[in-house]
Every structure is written in C-alpha cells, then in structure tokens.
Amino acid sequence: MERHDLETPTRTLVEEAIERGDAEAAKKLLKAMEADWLRNKDYSINWITSLLSFIGRRMGEPAVEEALRDFGDRYLRERRAGYAAVEPSMRLEGLVRAMKANGADVELSEDDEKWVASFRCGSGGKLIDDGAYAAPRDYMTLHGPTPVTFGRETLPVYCAHCSVNNEIEPIESTGVPVTIEFPPERPGERCVHHVYKDPESIPQEIYRRIGKEKLP
C-alpha cells in the first residue's frame, strides 16, 4: 500500500476515487472501511461487556445498574434533554438510523397503536449469537426477575443498558421511555422495539416490568 493510502482517511480515499470516476476502487474502499468499523465495534462491545461483567462479579449485580446510571447521568441526560417532546415518528426514525448504524437489518410493521421494529442486533444480539456468555469469554448473565432484567429470569449483562438507560431513567426524568425493548433471549432471535404513536397508550404492564407505574 502506498504511503498516501496509509496516511489518508478512508473516507477521503473514497471521495478521491469517486472524483476520478473509479467506481470499483470506491466500492473496494467502502468494503475495507466497513471491515475496519466492524473490527472496532466488536472490540468496543466486548470491552464494555467485559467491564460490566467485572463490575457485577466484583461488586454485585446492583453495581451494574449503578455503573449504567452513572453513564446516563454523565452523558445521556444532556443528550436526551427535551426528548419527550419529540414526535413519535421522529423517535422511530432515530431508532432505525441507530440500529442500521449498528449493523442491523431492520424490518418495520405497525398497527393502530404502535410501530414495531425488528432486527438482528449488531451488538448485544451479536454477543448472544457469538456465544460470548459461555466459555471462553464467559460474560456475566444477570438474574431476576428485576427491573433491570425486564422482569425476566435472566438477561445478558450488555443488554442491561436497554432497560436502565433507555427505559428506566427516561421514565424517571420525563415519564416516557425512549423505546420499549424486547431483547433476544437465544441465539438467532431478533431484538424487537415498540414505539407508540401516542405515549399515553403505552400499557401499564410495560412500566411494571421495569418497576414503574404509569403516571395518571
């Protein structure tokens, strides 16, 4: 590989290939950029899951929620300020864009009350598919039923950010979850999210599974 190719950001190399009309080179560079991104993503999600597993085993499962709440306070609170006022259709679009950016294949359906987004998750779901909760990685599984496990008997530790940061904390601050999540339980299953067209129509049982009560 030439020095220019090594020193130049791949996005710039793609733009250069497009500008000189070399479609095949641009496609090749895009595939290389995606492969680099996937390696970095896998590194990051395993790093996160290893750290959460260490925290939970060293300090107890409640410490996992504490760690995720700290992240929510430091990073997500300001980012999501005013989110409750965002139109549900825009919430759906934001969800789909985030999941596609995470490598998911998204399928959409809807009924009178809600949209349903179903996808093979590129992070938490991928860890389940890869067998990361068995040896040799042996990441931690949380045990319930608790609000953090969505009332389930077990939940892979990576997926705890879905309950804590996307449902529990937003409900505490705004009364509305960012999204309503049903993470996969076994390899090959899809993650399912519900986005209600009218937040007032979210069923009470959705709140109760994470230890909350719907405000009157």
N, C-alpha and C positions, 0 to 999 in steps of 0.2 A: 504494500500500500504506500502511496506517495505521501510525502510529508504534509502537503496541503490537505489531503483527505483525513489524516490523523489529527491535525490541528483545528480543522473547521467543524463547527457543529453540524450534525447530520441534517438538521432542518435546512441549513444554508446550502448544503450539498444538494439536497432535493430541489431547492429553488433554482440552483445553478443548472441542474440537469434539465429542468422544465424550460428554462430560458433559452438553452441551446437546442431544444427540441428533441432531447434524448429520453423518450418515454420509458424505454427498457431500463436505463440506468436509474431513473427516478423510482420506478417500481422496485428495483433491487434495493435501493437505499431505504425505501419505506419499509420493506420487509426486515432489513437489518436494524432499523430504528425500533420497530415493534419487538424484535427479538431482544434487543438491549433493554427495552422497557419492561418486558416480561421477566427477565432475569432480576432486574432491580425490584420489581413488585414482589416477586417471590421471596427475595431477600428480606424485604421490609415486613411482609406479613408474617414470616417465620420469626423475625426479630421480635415483633410485637407479641406474638403468641408465646414465645419462649419467656419473655419478660413477665407477661401476665401469669404464666404458669409458675414461675419462680416466686412471684409475689404471693400468689394464692397458697402455695405449698409452704412457704417460709412463715407467712403471717396469718394464714387462714383465709377461707373463701370470702368473707366480708371485705377483706382488704382489696380484692379485685374491684368491687364496686367503688370503694374509696378512691382507688387509683383512676378509674374511669371518670368519676365525678370531678376529680382534680383537673383532668384534661378538659372536661366540659366547662368548668369554671374559667380556666386559663385561656382556652382557645375558642370553644364553640359558642359561649354565651354572647359575646360581642358579634360574632359572625352571624348568629341567628336572631339578633335583635329585630323585632318587627315581623318575624316570620309568620306569626299567627294571622297577620293581616293580608298575607299573600294569597291570591286566588288559588283554589284547589287545583285548577287546571295547570297553573304555573308550578305548583308543587309536584304534580305528576311529571311535567316536563323536566324539572330539576332532578327528580329521582331517576328518570330514564337516562338522562345525559350522564349522571354519575355512574350508573350501573354499566352503561356502554363504555365509559372511560375505564371501568374496572375490568373490562374484557368479557362482559356478559352478552349473551344473546337474549334479547328481550321480546316477550310475547305479551300483547295487550288485549284485554277484554273489558267489558263494562256491563253494568246493569243500571237500573234506575237510580240506585243509591251511590254507587262507587265505581271507580276504575280498579282493575286488578292487573298488576304487573308481575309476570312470572319469568324467571331467568335462572340459568346456571351461574351461580355466583362465582366471580373470579378471585375471591379472597377467602372468606370463611367457608364457602361451599367447596372451593378447590382444596382447602386443607382437609376437609372431610373426605373428598374423593381420593386424595392422595394417601389416605391412611395415616395422617400425621398425629392422630391421637392414640396410635398404637406404637409399639417399638419400631424403630429406634428413637424417633423423636419423642413419642410418649407425652404429648402436651396434655394439659390438665382438662378434665371434664368437671364442670360444676354440678352440684347435686341439689335438687329441690324436693318438693316444689317451693319456689320462692319467687318474688317479683323479678329478680334478675334472670331466672330461667324461664320466664314467661309462664310460670306455673307448671312447667314440665318437671319430670323426674330428673332429667339431665340436660345439660347444654354445653357444647364445646366452648371453651373459655374465650376464644376470639369473638364469638357471636354475642358475648355479653355487652359489647358496645351498642348493639342494636337495641337491647332493652333499656340500658342505662342512659345512653346519650341521645337516642332517637325517640324514645317514648317516655321514660320516667321523668327525666329532667325537663323536657319541653312541657309536659303536662304540669309539672310543679311551677314553672315560670309563666306559662301562657294559657294553660288549661287544655291545650291541643297537642297531640303527638305530631312529630314531623312526618312520620309514616307509621303504618301499622304492619308489623313484620311477623312472618311465619317462617323462620329459618329451616333449612333442611335438617332432617334427623338421621338420614342414612346416605351413604354414597349413591350418587346418581340422581338424588332428588333435587327439585328446583326450589329456590327461595321464592316466596310469594309475598307481595306487598299490596296492601289495600289503601287507596286514597279516596276518602269520602267526599262527594260533591258538596255536601253540606255537613260541616263538622258536628253540627247539633244532632245528626242522625247516627253518629258512632254509637254502637250498642254499649250498654253498661258493662257487659262481660269483658269487653276489650280493656276497659280500665281496671276491672277487678283482677284480671290475670297478672297485672303488674302492681297489685297492691294499692290501687287508687279507686276513688269514687268519682263518677261523673258529676260535675257541678250542675246544680239545678238551673 
